[in-house]
Amino acid sequence: MGGSQAPAQQTISGSKGLDFAEPLIFELGEDGRTGVDLADVKVSDNRLGGLRRKDKVGLPGLSEPQVVRHYTRLSQKNYGIDSGFYPLGSCTMKHNPRVNEKIARLKGLGDLHPMQPTSTAQGALELIDTLAHWIKTLCAMPAVAMSPAAGAHGELCGMMAIKAALEDRGEADVRKRVLVPESAHGTNPATAAACGFSVDSIPATERGRVDFAAFKAKLGPDVAGIMLTNPNTCGLFENEVIEIADAIHDAGGYFYCDGANFNAIVGRVRPGDLGIDCMHLNLHKTFSTPHGGGGPGAGPVVLSEALAPFAPLPYIVHGKDGFDLVEHKADSDAKPFGRLKGYHGQMGVFIRALAFMMSHGADGLRQASSDAVLNANYLRAELQDQMSVSFDGMCMHEVLFDDHFLKDTGVTTLDFAKAMIDEGFHPMTMYFPLVVHGALLMEPTESEAKETLDLYIKTLRGLNARAQSGDAQFFKNAPVLTPRRRLDETAAARKPVLRWSPDAN
C-alpha cells in the first residue's frame, strides 16, 4: 500500500496500538495478590536456627492474567529468528525447520533421562551413533567426540586432545606455543591459554588471509599447533590452507580448525582433505537448532587418525548386546584424555541436526551451503558501490564492510546500526573482526528469500544516503521507535544496576 506515514502520536496510556508500554514485573506487583489460594502453613520447628528469614522474599504479587499478559508482551518485544532477519556475521542465525522441532519432541526422544540404563535407551544411542557417522562422512575424519556442549567447549576438547597427544609423545614440556591468526575468534587464544599454552599471533595480509611467510617464520620446535578458522572471520577462504597444514605437520605440530563457519562449505569441502587434525562443529549453527538466548548448543569435535586415540569419554561402541557407552579409562582400548562433560552430549541438538541432515540429503546440504555463499555475495554486489567492502573479490558465507563509507559524516558504525533497529532489522555484527576499523560483518545464511535481502539492501542504501546528506543527528537519536531509547552503554557496563528496588528511578 502506498501513502505517507502519519507522524507518531503520544497516547494517554503510553502504549501505541498493540505495542504495549510494559512496566517491570516488580512495578506491577502488589503485596497480597496471588494467582493461587493456599492455606497458611504453621511450622512449629523450621530447623533453620537463627537463619530464618525476617524480611519479605521480595517477589512480586500478581494474578494469573497479569503474569500471562506480562510475559506475552515481553515476548513481543524480543527480536527472534521467527520474527525477522538476523544478518549477524559469524553467528549463522538461520531458520530452524519445524520438522526438526517435531521430531525432537517425539515420545521416546523428548522424554529421555540421562541416567536411564543403556538397555532402555538403545534408540537414542543409535541416533547419536548415526549422527556421528554422518559428521565423520561430511568431514572425512575417522573419529568424532560427541560430548562437547558448545563451540568454545569443542575448542577446549580439541586443544586438550592435542595436549594429550604431545604428552604421549613426551613433548608437552617443550611444545608450549600455539599460533593464532589475528582475525581469530576471541575464544581461540583464550582456549589455548586455558590449556597452558602461550599464544603467538599471526598477522594477516592485505587480502585478509594468514600471512604465510610470517606463519612459516614463527614455526619451531616449541610450536604445539595452529588454531585457524576456515573460512576465516573476514568471510574469506584461506586458500593456502593445505600448505599451512603441511608446514605445521613438518614442524611437529597439530592443526586445529575452528568450525564456526562450516555452514559455508558443507558438502563442498571436507576438512580432513585439507590436513586438519581436529575441528569443532557448531551443530546449533550449521545444522539448525535455534541459536541465541544462551543455548542450547553442541560442539562435536572431529579428530584425525593422529588424535583419535585421545578422544574424551564417554563414547559409544557396538557391544555384543547392542550399543554401549565407554565411560571409564580402564574400559577403553585407547588413550582418552578424560571426561569433558557430564552425561553424553546435547540430545535435543543431536536430534535436530540428524533430522536436518537426513531431510536435506547430500545434495540438499551442498545446495544450502552454496546458497549461503550466493546470498552473501549478493549483498556484497548490491552494496559495494555505496558501502566500503574490506577485501576485494568474492567472499564466502559472510561479507565484511568497514566504516570508510561513513568518513566525514559524523556517523559511527554504532549509530548506523542503531538506525537499523527503527527499520525493523537486527543489526549486523559490529566492530568484529578487529582487523578492520569499524567492522560491519553480515551473514544472510541460506534461509533468507531474495525479497528479504532486497528490502535489507534498500534499507541500508537509504540509511547511507541519509548519512551522506549530513543528517548525523538522526543517527545519534536512533532508535526512537523502540520501547527504550539508546542507553549510555559505557555507564551501563561500568555501573550496572542488577537489583530492582522500590526507590529505583
C-alpha angles and dihedrals in degrees: 000000000000131000136097123290116255116238116262112262131205117242131208093235096044089238122115110213106295092348097097125203097233121193125207115283089244090057090052094049126098129190113257096020116119142159093228135046112226126172117242113264118219114211117191097182115027093172090218096114110200093343097083112128113259098183131056118276091242097229117144119252114227140156119244095257090052092052094047093047093045095055093039090055092047090052089055090057093052117095110227139170088253091059104040153352120293110202092180110152118227092010105083097214100183139153117284110219109240093227087069090056092049092052093046088058097050115129109262092032105048094046100046118134120213093225096056115123111262089240089067095045102051093127092054092049090049089051092052090046092050092049090049089053093054093045090053090047094051091047100037090230127136099222142027133193107218102185104078110113101213145353097283089044088053090051088053090050093051094048092046089053089052091049091049090051091051090049089050088053091048091242103106093104092051105040102062103137125091122192115222125180114237090239093059124125109269092244091065098071090036091055093047090050092047088056091054098259126130115235122232115189122223117209125229129237125238086266091064095248135110114290098240095195091052090047093053091047090058095053118109144135091283095059115111096184150295129273108210132170114215120213081031130227092267088063093253133125114241097233093188092056095118091050089049090051093049092048095049091048092048087054091053096252135120132245116232115186124198105227098197090114098046088118088080097057109029109139092006106066127027111210092214090062089059094059096256117159099197137000134174121224122211098219089183089061109035097031099040116250109154105275128209138039093081102303166228101246140160130198113187113184123219114212134202124231089265093056102030094093090061098055111136128251138293108050134158124251133182104247131186091262097042131277118356139177126237103213104161132058091229089062095049126094089201134060106262114185090223139268118325100183142013114263123355112303139284104317099186091052091048091054094049092046094052091045089052092049096046096043091051099038124198094300093046094051090050090049092050094054090044091052091049090056092043092052093050092050090048089058090047093050095046096045105034094090091061106023125052113251109211097216132027124243137028119336130207123234095327134041124216124214128176134207099261089106089062094053113136092005096101088233120120131203088257092051091051092050093049090055089055089063091062087053091057097255128122107234121253121248107291132208092003132144094038093213090085127051117250094356122204107191117188130189115178095180122208096279099074121096122231089247090060092048091047092054090047091050092047090051095050092047090050093049090049091051089054092048091050090050090066099252095135093148090065089062094043090057096046133149099045100150097060126095088249127036128224113307129219089252095187092054091043091054095045099039107027119180102220101169129052119226131181089244094055114116 
